[in-house]
Amino acid sequence: MLAEYVAGSLDQGTRALLETHLIGCAECVEYVRSYRETIRLARTTAAEETVGEMPAALVEAILVATRGRGSQE
């Protein structure tokens, strides 16, 4: 429900109930604020240009660490 609220797609009745709750709940107001900030930071990070490629040694270390995991299931 929070994602729909922040996106503005929550139905009017549910939105009104949530906003009534927010008037008296500082903890939820802070939670909604931090939720919005998380979305903003994720968008900012996604928009930043990545520099360079992943080092070959890192790729190899990941492959070594994950080798055989699929057969354990």
N, C-alpha and C positions, 0 to 999 in steps of 0.2 A: 504494500500500500504506500510506503514511503516513496518509492521510486515514482509511482504514479502521481503522488502529491507534488513532488519536486518538479516533475515534468509538466504539471498542469493538466494531466489527463484524468484525474480522479473525479468521479461523479460529484455533482454539486452538493448533494446531501451528506455524503461521507466527508467531503472536504470541509463543510461547515462544522460537522461534529469534531473533526480533528483540530480545526482552528479554534474552536471553543475550548478544547482541552489544552491547547498550547497557551492560551491566555493565562491559565493558572499553573502551568508546569514548566518551570525554568529548566529542569533537566531535559525535557523533550525538546524545548526550544534550542538548547545547546546541541542536542543530538542532530536535529535537522540542520543546524548551522554547520556542524562538522561534516555531515553527509554532503551538503552542497559544496563545501570546501574540498572534500575528497574528489568529487566529480570535476571541479575546476582544475585541481592539480593533475588529475589523470589526463584531462584534455590538453592541458599545457604541455605535459610531458610527451604525450603522443604527437603533438604538433612539432616538437623540437626535432631537428634533423640529427640523425645518428651519425657519428663520425667513425669512419673506418670499419673494418671487418673484425669479426671475432677471431682472436689469436688461435692459430692451429693447435697450440698446446692445450688451450682451454677446451676446444672441440674434442680433442683426443681424451682428455681427462673425463669429460662428460660421458663419452662413449664407453670408456672403460668402467666407469662407475655404474652405468645403467645396463651393461651387457648382462644377459641372462635373467633379467627381471621378468620378462614376459613368460619364461618357462616355469616360473615359480607359482603361477596362479592356477 
